[in-house]
Amino acid sequence: MTKTLWRPRNRSTERPYAMGSAAPDDDTRTAPYRPVSPAGFAELEAATAGLQPPFAVVDLAALRANAAQMTRRAGGKPIRLASKSLRCRALIAETLRLPGFTGVLAFTLPEALWLAGDAETPGDILIGYPTADVPALRRLGSDERAAARITLMADSVEHLDLIADAVGPSGPPVRICLDLDASLRLLGGRLHLGMRRSPLHAPEQAAALARAVLARPRLELVGVMAYEGQIAGVGDNQPGPGLTRAAVRLVQRVSARELRARRAAAIRAVRAVAPLEFVNGGGTGSLETTSAEPAVTELGAGSGLYAPVLFDHYRGFRPLPAAYFALSVVRRPAPRHVTVLGGGWIASGAPGASRLPVPVWPEGLSMLSAEGAGEVQTPLAGVAADGLTLGDRVWFRHAKAGELCERVERLHLIEGDRIVDVVPTYRGERHAFL
């Protein structure tokens, strides 16, 4: 476990932005901003001089700045840390020791059971997605300590029946959270904007499922969650046509108003059936708007800590890139072209250029549209290529947050021009939950 991550530091001399210049004030720009500098990457090169690519690093100064920004944006409400966004047990534990972060938002039941058995990971664990893992449910149902700490997600009677059948009639209570659909439905439901996440949309549906939980003796209703992915997960300042940005912003405003009223009504309806410990909402991209809802008691977020490429395009906040990976130049196939070994670290979601990793240093390199990011090698083009020789590094940022950790076994934690710790990822601890 790292002991250096949140140590006291001299704020009078600490760099406010870990890789060079401060974030720009002009939030209307559509081009990606660049909080990086030659000096910053020179520090990275110096810190990692003894490492052989591929490897990944986390800039702790940027991570700390992002954590502080997230807690400010949360407006005093606690942030439940999304484990899928970090996928590193040491960083999860250290972040949870910060003021403003409380509890884990996990992504699978086996992961939650693993974290629940770790004394270094404080707080309770809410699984953000339903499970159909019967052996894991049986294990949960027979483990009093895990059952007291872990909350399962459900959005249908079918889920409740599966859980109840798996855990059996006797044993400790099994905690349940209802997953309320947060999408925007217009034209009588014919137009659906947002995640296809849950069938539980109307307040009366939520109340009916709450009654169904109470009808099953071993199940205990403790919370409601609603993730507004069309607001939190979609940047409102994307490159491209201005009409597209205007449309995104309009949908997000309309959706926020609609969800605020519907979520409040749903929580009133559920609380008329049973008391609740928590109401979870939001994401890194919507901390301000979601925290302003009286019905919401806590927020869920995590990607803003690493600040991957998909978070470059929001008007309301500017996180600092904190996670990078480096690949080696192994070919020079033509003038202004180099090839790096590896690179096909493509993010999940709808296929497209937005899911590709982005070469960020040296500046002026880009992928070829005909090849993209390759399984074993990735060609890059640009004027900077002529200054690279075999064995030189190219630094990349991943499109999404925690998925980077599925590619490496460890993260090298950087302070200035030094590696101050090396911590295993989930993969490094021999876990691949998804």
C-alpha positions in Angstrom: 0.0 0.0 0.0 1.4 3.4 -0.9 2.3 5.7 2.0 3.2 8.7 0.0 0.2 9.6 -1.9 -1.5 12.2 0.3 1.4 13.3 2.5 1.4 16.9 3.7 2.9 19.3 1.2 4.0 22.9 0.9 1.1 24.5 -0.9 3.0 27.7 -1.5 5.4 25.9 -3.9 3.2 23.2 -5.3 2.4 23.5 -8.9 -1.3 24.1 -9.4 -1.3 22.2 -12.6 1.0 19.2 -12.7 2.1 19.4 -16.3 2.7 23.0 -17.0 0.3 25.8 -17.6 -3.0 26.4 -15.8 -6.3 25.4 -17.5 -7.5 28.2 -19.8 -10.4 30.5 -18.8 -12.1 30.3 -22.2 -14.7 27.5 -21.7 -16.2 28.0 -25.2 -13.2 26.6 -27.0 -13.8 23.4 -29.0 -10.2 22.3 -29.4 -8.8 20.1 -26.7 -6.9 22.1 -24.1 -3.4 21.2 -23.2 -2.4 21.4 -19.6 1.1 20.0 -20.5 4.5 21.5 -21.3 7.9 20.3 -22.5 9.1 20.7 -18.9 6.4 18.5 -17.6 7.1 15.7 -20.0 10.9 16.2 -19.4 10.0 15.4 -15.7 8.1 12.3 -16.8 11.0 11.2 -18.9 13.4 11.7 -16.1 11.3 9.9 -13.6 10.8 6.8 -15.8 14.2 6.7 -17.5 14.9 3.2 -16.2 11.5 1.7 -17.3 10.9 -0.3 -20.5 7.6 0.5 -22.3 4.8 -0.2 -22.3 4.1 1.2 -18.8 1.6 3.6 -17.2 2.1 6.4 -14.8 -0.2 8.5 -12.6 0.8 12.1 -11.8 0.0 12.6 -8.2 -0.1 16.4 -8.2 -2.8 16.3 -11.0 -4.7 13.5 -9.2 -4.8 15.6 -6.0 -5.9 18.7 -7.8 -8.7 16.7 -9.6 -9.9 15.2 -6.3 -10.1 18.7 -4.7 -11.9 20.0 -7.7 -14.5 17.2 -7.6 -15.2 17.7 -3.9 -15.7 21.5 -4.5 -18.1 20.7 -7.3 -20.0 18.3 -5.1 -21.1 21.2 -2.9 -20.7 19.4 0.4 -22.3 16.1 -0.6 -20.2 12.9 -0.3 -18.8 11.3 -3.4 -19.0 7.5 -3.7 -15.9 6.5 -5.5 -16.5 4.5 -8.8 -14.0 1.7 -8.6 -14.2 0.9 -12.3 -12.7 4.4 -13.0 -9.5 3.6 -10.9 -9.1 -0.2 -10.9 -6.2 0.1 -8.5 -6.9 -1.0 -4.9 -4.2 1.2 -3.4 -5.5 4.4 -5.1 -9.0 3.5 -4.2 -8.1 3.1 -0.5 -6.1 6.3 -0.5 -8.8 8.4 -2.2 -11.3 7.2 0.3 -9.2 8.7 3.0 -9.7 12.1 1.5 -12.4 14.4 2.9 -15.5 14.3 0.7 -15.1 10.7 -0.6 -17.1 8.0 1.2 -17.8 4.5 0.1 -17.2 2.5 -3.1 -19.4 2.2 -6.3 -18.3 -1.2 -7.5 -19.0 -2.9 -10.8 -19.3 -6.6 -10.1 -20.2 -8.7 -7.0 -16.9 -10.7 -7.0 -15.1 -7.4 -7.0 -17.2 -6.1 -4.2 -16.6 -9.3 -2.1 -12.8 -8.9 -2.7 -12.8 -5.2 -1.6 -15.1 -6.0 1.3 -12.5 -8.4 2.6 -9.8 -5.8 2.5 -9.3 -3.9 5.7 -7.5 -1.1 3.8 -10.6 -0.2 1.8 -12.9 1.8 4.1 -16.6 2.3 3.8 -19.6 0.4 2.4 -19.8 -0.9 -1.1 -22.7 -0.3 -3.6 -22.6 -2.4 -6.7 -23.7 -0.1 -9.5 -25.0 -2.8 -11.8 -27.2 -5.9 -11.3 -25.6 -9.3 -11.0 -26.6 -12.8 -12.1 -23.6 -14.5 -10.5 -25.4 -17.2 -8.4 -22.2 -18.6 -6.7 -21.2 -15.1 -5.7 -24.7 -14.4 -4.4 -24.5 -17.6 -2.3 -21.2 -16.5 -0.9 -22.7 -13.1 0.0 -25.7 -14.6 1.6 -23.6 -16.7 3.9 -21.1 -14.0 4.9 -22.5 -11.8 7.6 -19.7 -9.2 7.4 -19.9 -8.9 3.6 -23.7 -8.8 3.6 -23.6 -5.9 6.1 -21.2 -3.9 3.9 -22.3 -4.7 0.3 -25.5 -3.4 -1.4 -26.9 -5.2 -4.5 -28.6 -3.4 -7.4 -32.0 -4.3 -8.8 -34.4 -2.9 -11.3 -37.0 -5.7 -11.6 -38.9 -8.4 -9.7 -36.9 -10.8 -11.8 -33.7 -9.5 -10.1 -35.3 -9.8 -6.7 -36.3 -13.4 -7.3 -32.9 -14.4 -8.6 -31.2 -12.9 -5.5 -33.7 -14.4 -3.1 -33.5 -17.8 -4.6 -29.6 -17.7 -4.6 -29.2 -16.6 -0.9 -31.9 -18.9 0.4 -34.4 -18.3 3.2 -32.1 -17.9 6.2 -29.1 -15.8 7.0 -28.2 -12.1 7.3 -30.3 -9.4 5.5 -29.2 -8.7 1.9 -29.1 -5.0 1.1 -30.9 -3.8 -2.0 -30.7 -0.6 -4.0 -33.2 0.2 -6.7 -31.8 1.4 -10.1 -34.1 4.2 -11.3 -33.8 4.9 -15.1 -32.5 8.5 -15.6 -32.9 8.8 -19.3 -35.1 11.4 -21.0 -38.2 9.9 -22.7 -40.2 12.1 -25.0 -43.2 11.7 -27.4 -44.7 9.1 -25.1 -41.5 7.2 -24.8 -41.0 6.9 -28.5 -37.9 9.1 -28.3 -35.3 7.8 -25.8 -32.3 10.0 -24.9 -29.8 8.5 -22.5 -28.6 5.1 -21.2 -30.6 2.0 -21.9 -30.1 1.1 -18.3 -33.2 0.2 -16.3 -36.9 -0.4 -17.0 -37.7 1.4 -13.7 -38.7 4.9 -14.9 -41.9 6.2 -13.3 -42.3 6.9 -9.5 -45.1 4.4 -9.2 -42.9 1.7 -10.7 -40.2 2.5 -8.1 -42.7 2.3 -5.3 -44.1 -1.0 -6.6 -40.6 -2.5 -6.7 -39.9 -1.2 -3.2 -43.0 -3.1 -2.0 -41.7 -6.2 -3.8 -38.4 -5.9 -1.9 -40.3 -5.8 1.5 -42.3 -8.9 0.5 -39.1 -11.0 0.5 -38.0 -11.5 4.1 -34.2 -11.6 3.5 -34.1 -8.6 1.3 -33.7 -5.1 2.9 -34.3 -1.9 0.9 -31.6 0.7 1.7 -31.2 3.0 -1.4 -32.1 4.3 -4.8 -29.6 5.1 -7.6 -30.1 7.0 -10.8 -27.2 7.6 -13.2 -27.8 10.4 -15.7 -25.3 9.3 -18.3 -26.7 11.7 -21.0 -25.6 14.6 -18.7 -22.6 13.2 -16.7 -21.0 11.2 -19.5 -21.4 13.4 -22.5 -19.2 16.5 -22.9 -21.1 19.7 -23.8 -18.2 21.2 -25.6 -17.3 18.5 -28.2 -15.3 19.4 -31.3 -17.5 19.6 -34.4 -20.4 21.5 -35.7 -21.8 24.2 -33.4 -25.4 22.9 -34.0 -24.4 19.6 -32.5 -23.0 21.2 -29.4 -26.1 23.3 -29.1 -28.3 20.2 -29.4 -26.3 18.4 -26.7 -26.6 21.4 -24.3 -30.4 21.7 -25.0 -31.0 18.0 -24.3 -28.9 18.2 -21.1 -30.8 21.2 -19.8 -34.2 19.6 -20.6 -33.1 16.3 -19.1 -31.8 17.8 -15.9 -35.1 19.6 -15.3 -37.2 16.6 -16.0 -35.0 14.3 -13.9 -34.9 16.6 -11.0 -38.7 16.5 -10.7 -39.1 12.8 -11.5 -36.3 11.7 -9.1 -37.8 13.7 -6.3 -41.2 12.2 -6.9 -39.8 8.7 -7.1 -37.9 9.1 -3.8 -41.0 10.4 -2.1 -42.9 7.4 -3.4 -40.3 4.9 -2.3 -39.9 6.6 1.2 -43.6 6.2 1.6 -43.0 2.4 1.5 -39.7 2.2 3.4 -36.9 4.5 4.8 -33.8 4.9 2.7 -30.1 5.2 3.8 -29.0 6.9 0.6 -30.0 8.3 -2.8 -27.1 8.1 -5.3 -26.9 10.2 -8.5 -24.6 12.0 -10.8 -21.2 11.3 -12.3 -18.0 13.3 -12.8 -19.7 15.4 -15.6 -22.7 16.4 -13.5 -21.6 16.9 -10.0 -22.9 20.5 -9.7 -26.3 19.9 -11.1 -26.9 16.6 -9.3 -25.7 17.8 -5.9 -28.2 20.7 -6.2 -31.1 18.3 -6.0 -32.5 18.0 -2.5 -33.5 14.4 -3.1 -29.9 13.2 -3.7 -27.8 12.4 -0.7 -24.6 11.3 -2.3 -22.9 11.4 -5.7 -21.1 8.7 -7.7 -17.9 9.6 -9.6 -14.3 8.5 -10.2 -13.2 9.2 -13.8 -12.4 12.8 -13.1 -9.4 11.6 -10.9 -7.5 10.3 -13.9 -9.1 12.8 -16.3 -9.0 10.8 -19.6 -9.5 12.3 -23.0 -13.3 12.1 -23.0 -13.2 14.6 -20.1 -11.5 17.3 -22.2 -14.7 18.6 -23.6 -16.8 20.1 -20.7 -17.5 23.8 -20.3 -18.1 23.7 -16.6 -14.9 22.1 -15.3 -11.3 21.3 -16.5 -9.7 18.3 -14.9 -6.0 17.8 -15.3 -4.7 14.7 -17.2 -3.2 12.5 -14.5 -2.8 9.1 -16.2 -0.5 8.4 -19.1 1.1 5.4 -20.8 4.3 5.2 -22.9 5.1 3.1 -25.9 8.4 2.6 -27.8 9.2 3.6 -31.3 10.3 0.5 -33.2 10.0 1.5 -36.9 10.6 4.5 -39.1 8.7 3.4 -42.3 8.8 6.8 -44.1 9.6 10.4 -43.6 7.3 12.0 -40.9 6.2 8.5 -39.9 7.1 6.3 -36.9 5.6 3.1 -35.6 5.2 2.3 -31.9 4.9 -1.2 -30.4 1.4 -1.8 -29.2 -1.3 0.9 -28.9 -4.5 -0.8 -29.5 -5.8 0.2 -26.1 -9.3 1.2 -27.4 -12.0 2.3 -24.9 -15.4 0.8 -24.7 -18.5 2.5 -26.2 -19.7 3.1 -29.7 -16.8 2.5 -32.1 -15.2 5.7 -33.4 -12.3 8.0 -33.2 -13.3 9.2 -29.7 -12.5 5.7 -28.3 -8.9 5.8 -29.5 -5.9 6.6 -27.3 -4.4 10.0 -28.1 -0.6 10.6 -28.6 0.2 13.7 -26.6 4.0 13.9 -26.5 6.0 14.7 -28.6 3.4 17.1 -29.9 2.3 16.9 -33.5 1.7 13.2 -33.9 -1.6 11.5 -34.9 -2.8 8.1 -35.9 -3.5 7.2 -39.5 -7.2 7.0 -40.3 -6.6 3.8 -42.4 -5.0 1.9 -39.5 -5.9 3.5 -36.2 -4.5 1.9 -33.0 -3.1 -1.5 -33.8 -3.1 -4.8 -31.9 0.7 -5.1 -32.0 1.9 -1.9 -33.7 0.5 1.6 -34.3 1.8 3.9 -37.0 1.9 7.6 -36.2 2.4 10.6 -38.6 3.5 14.2 -38.1 6.4 16.5 -38.2 7.6 15.3 -34.7 8.2 11.9 -36.1 11.4 13.0 -37.8 12.9 13.8 -34.5 12.4 10.3 -33.0 14.7 7.4 -33.2 14.3 3.7 -32.4 13.7 3.2 -28.7 12.3 6.7 -28.1 9.0 7.0 -26.2 5.7 8.3 -27.3 3.3 9.3 -24.5 -0.4 8.6 -24.8 -3.6 9.3 -22.9 -6.4 6.8 -22.8 -9.9 7.8 -23.9 -11.5 6.4 -20.7 -10.3 6.2 -17.1 -10.0 2.8 -15.5 -9.8 0.7 -18.7 -6.1 1.7 -19.0 -5.5 -0.5 -15.9 -6.7 -3.6 -17.8 -3.5 -3.3 -19.9 -0.9 -2.9 -17.3 0.0 -4.7 -14.1 1.2 -1.7 -12.2 1.0 2.0 -12.0 4.1 4.1 -11.4 3.2 7.1 -9.1 5.0 10.2 -10.1 5.9 13.3 -8.0 7.8 15.8 -10.1 10.7 13.9 -11.6 10.6 10.9 -9.2 8.7 7.7 -9.0 7.5 7.7 -5.4 5.6 4.4 -5.4 4.6 1.5 -7.6 1.2 0.0 -7.0 -0.6 -3.0 -8.6 -3.7 -2.6 -10.7 -6.5 -5.1 -10.5 -4.8 -7.0 -13.3 -1.5 -6.9 -11.3 -3.3 -8.5 -8.4 -4.5 -11.2 -10.8 -8.1 -10.0 -11.0 -10.0 -9.4 -14.2 -13.6 -8.8 -13.1 -14.8 -7.6 -16.5 
